[in-house]
Amino acid sequence: MKIALASPPIPKSINDGLFWLEKLVKDAKEESAEIICFPESYLPGYPGMKYPAEDRSQESLQSALTTVRKIASENSLTIIVPMDWHHTEGLMNVAHVISNTGEILGYQTKNQLDPSEDNIWIPGTERNIFEVNGLKFGITICHEGFRYPESVRWAAQQGAHVVFHPHFTGSDTEGLSLKEWGAPSNPYYEKAMIMRSIENTIYFASVNYASRYSESASSIIAPDGICAAHAAYGEVGITVAQIDTALATGFLAKRFKNELY
């Protein structure tokens, strides 16, 4: 199966985000991908960037999700769309999984928040496995995938062939200009991607925005820790790679002795 990672620009509004989502979904369809994943908190856009209040209402988010379902159905493509989502106890950071017929298969919450996010979101409490056309996958969101490897190991132990990792590192206003993927002088993020794949013997698909000063590239890492494909820093587009489920055995994850910890 081919999967696609979307590297959109940081959206100016919820409607701008939907514009780029549809465009990149169509690009993925042309590449014969069956699943596409977008970066963290893609709709309505990452908190703190002065989006209009109406974009952050539950009504606007529900309407946007309905539009994403329509786009998925029209293009026969499964879409993983990270969104903010209102809960009775507060705002949650989630990633919805929409089937190629527009059905909502469920969502994964961000369960391990960065300390800086404690006043933005409330943490989730459950982990889920999804399956599309024989491909089993989990989702871990940003901080928890980088710093809490247990979130990936759990999915691998449940039979996931790949873990999708929507995240956001970087800025459009200031920061580093990276030149080489995985360079020793780069921030640690791409090295963490390698570890999440190789320590579990699965694919790890990490998805970032195409910001001007990206601190990590959207990347698909094979079960042997080799980068199968990655985006160019700061360039809008998609990254596509073939997933060979026979290679994603979860061998090392399944040898982990949970009872000792």
C-alpha positions in Angstrom: 0.0 0.0 0.0 1.1 3.6 -0.7 0.7 6.1 2.0 1.1 9.9 1.7 2.1 12.6 4.2 0.9 16.1 3.6 3.2 19.0 4.2 0.8 22.0 3.9 1.6 25.7 4.7 0.4 26.8 8.1 -3.2 27.7 7.4 -4.4 31.3 7.5 -7.9 30.2 8.5 -10.0 27.1 8.7 -11.2 27.6 5.1 -7.6 28.0 3.9 -6.8 24.8 5.7 -9.6 23.0 3.9 -8.4 24.4 0.5 -5.0 23.0 1.0 -6.4 19.7 2.4 -8.4 19.1 -0.8 -5.5 20.0 -3.0 -3.1 17.7 -1.3 -5.6 14.9 -1.2 -6.0 15.2 -5.0 -2.2 15.1 -5.3 -2.1 11.9 -3.2 -4.8 10.3 -5.3 -2.8 10.9 -8.4 0.1 9.1 -6.8 -2.2 6.1 -6.0 -1.9 6.6 -2.3 -4.6 5.0 -0.2 -4.1 7.0 3.1 -3.0 10.6 3.6 -2.1 12.1 7.0 -2.0 15.8 7.9 0.1 17.6 10.6 -1.0 18.2 14.2 -3.9 20.5 15.0 -4.3 21.2 11.3 -7.9 22.3 11.6 -8.5 25.1 12.5 -4.8 25.6 12.9 -2.3 25.4 15.8 -3.5 27.4 18.9 -1.9 30.7 19.6 -1.7 31.9 16.0 -4.6 34.5 16.3 -7.2 32.6 14.3 -10.7 34.1 14.5 -12.8 32.8 17.4 -15.5 31.6 15.1 -13.0 29.2 13.4 -12.5 27.5 16.8 -16.2 27.0 17.6 -17.5 23.4 17.7 -19.9 24.4 14.9 -17.1 25.4 12.6 -15.1 22.3 13.5 -18.0 20.0 12.9 -18.7 21.7 9.6 -15.0 21.3 8.6 -15.1 17.6 9.5 -18.2 17.2 7.3 -16.3 18.8 4.4 -13.3 16.5 5.0 -15.7 13.5 4.9 -17.0 14.7 1.5 -13.4 15.1 0.2 -12.5 11.6 1.3 -15.5 10.1 -0.4 -15.1 12.0 -3.6 -11.4 11.0 -3.9 -11.8 7.4 -2.4 -8.9 8.2 0.0 -8.6 7.6 3.7 -7.7 10.9 5.5 -6.2 11.3 8.9 -7.0 14.9 9.9 -5.8 16.3 13.2 -8.2 18.8 14.7 -9.0 20.6 17.9 -12.2 19.0 19.3 -14.5 20.2 22.1 -15.2 17.9 25.0 -17.4 18.4 28.0 -14.3 18.9 30.1 -12.3 21.1 27.7 -10.6 21.2 24.4 -8.9 18.0 23.1 -6.1 17.5 20.5 -7.3 14.7 18.3 -6.7 13.0 14.9 -9.8 11.9 13.1 -9.6 8.9 10.8 -12.0 9.2 7.8 -12.5 6.2 5.5 -12.4 6.4 1.7 -16.2 6.3 1.8 -16.4 9.3 4.2 -17.2 7.2 7.2 -15.7 8.3 10.6 -13.6 5.4 11.8 -12.8 7.1 15.1 -10.1 9.3 16.5 -6.9 9.2 18.5 -6.4 11.8 21.3 -3.2 13.3 22.3 -2.6 11.7 25.7 0.8 13.1 26.7 0.8 16.8 26.5 3.9 19.0 26.5 4.0 21.0 29.7 3.5 24.2 27.6 0.2 22.8 26.4 -1.5 22.2 29.8 -3.5 25.4 29.5 -4.5 24.7 25.9 -5.8 21.1 25.8 -6.9 18.4 28.1 -5.2 15.0 27.7 -6.9 12.0 26.4 -6.9 8.6 28.1 -7.2 5.9 25.4 -5.2 4.5 22.5 -6.7 3.0 19.4 -5.7 0.8 16.5 -7.2 1.4 13.0 -7.3 -0.9 10.0 -7.7 0.1 6.3 -7.4 -2.5 3.5 -5.3 -4.8 5.7 -3.0 -2.1 6.9 -3.1 -1.8 10.7 -2.0 1.5 12.2 -1.8 3.6 15.3 -1.4 7.3 15.8 0.7 9.2 18.3 0.7 13.0 18.3 3.8 15.3 18.4 5.3 15.4 21.9 4.1 12.0 22.9 5.7 10.3 19.9 9.0 12.2 20.3 9.4 11.8 24.1 7.1 8.9 25.1 8.2 5.9 23.0 5.7 3.7 24.9 2.9 5.3 22.8 4.4 3.8 19.7 5.4 0.5 21.3 1.8 -0.1 22.4 0.6 0.2 18.8 3.3 -2.1 17.5 2.4 -4.7 20.2 -1.2 -4.6 19.0 -0.1 -5.4 15.4 0.3 -2.0 13.9 2.4 -2.0 10.7 2.8 1.8 10.8 2.3 4.6 13.4 1.4 8.0 12.0 2.8 10.9 13.9 1.2 14.3 13.2 3.3 17.0 14.7 4.4 20.6 14.5 8.0 21.9 14.9 9.3 25.1 13.5 8.0 28.6 12.6 7.3 30.9 9.7 8.9 33.8 11.4 12.2 32.7 12.9 14.5 29.7 13.5 16.9 27.4 11.8 17.3 26.8 8.1 17.9 23.1 7.8 19.7 21.7 4.8 20.3 18.0 5.3 17.9 15.4 6.6 19.1 13.8 9.8 22.2 16.0 10.0 24.0 15.8 13.4 23.5 19.6 13.9 19.7 19.3 13.3 17.3 19.2 16.2 16.8 15.7 17.6 13.4 15.1 16.0 14.5 13.2 13.0 16.7 11.0 15.1 13.7 10.2 17.3 11.7 9.2 14.2 14.5 6.6 13.3 14.3 5.2 16.9 10.5 4.8 16.9 10.7 2.6 13.8 13.8 0.6 14.5 13.1 -0.1 18.2 9.7 -1.6 17.2 10.4 -3.0 13.7 7.5 -1.1 12.1 7.1 1.9 9.8 7.0 5.4 11.4 5.3 8.1 9.4 6.0 11.6 10.9 4.1 14.6 9.4 5.0 18.3 9.8 3.9 21.6 8.2 5.9 23.1 5.4 6.8 26.2 7.5 9.6 28.5 6.5 11.9 27.4 9.4 10.9 23.7 9.8 12.8 21.9 12.5 11.9 18.4 11.0 10.8 17.1 7.7 7.7 15.0 7.0 9.3 11.5 6.8 8.5 7.8 6.3 11.0 5.6 8.2 11.1 1.9 7.3 11.3 -0.9 10.0 15.1 -1.1 9.6 15.4 2.6 10.5 16.2 3.8 7.0 14.4 6.9 5.8 12.3 5.7 2.9 11.2 9.2 1.8 11.1 12.7 3.2 9.8 16.1 2.3 12.0 19.0 1.4 12.2 21.6 4.2 9.7 24.4 3.7 8.2 23.0 0.5 4.5 22.4 0.2 3.6 19.0 -1.1 3.2 15.4 -0.3 5.6 12.6 0.6 4.7 9.1 -0.7 6.1 5.7 0.0 5.2 2.1 -0.4 4.5 0.2 2.8 5.4 -3.5 2.8 3.5 -5.0 5.6 5.6 -8.2 5.5 8.6 -6.1 6.8 6.6 -4.4 9.6 6.7 -7.4 11.9 6.7 -5.6 15.2 9.4 -8.2 16.2 11.3 -6.0 18.7 8.2 -4.5 20.2 6.7 -7.9 20.8 9.8 -9.1 22.7 9.4 -6.3 25.2 8.7 -7.7 28.7 5.8 -5.6 29.8 5.5 -7.4 33.1 9.0 -6.2 34.2 7.9 -2.5 34.0 
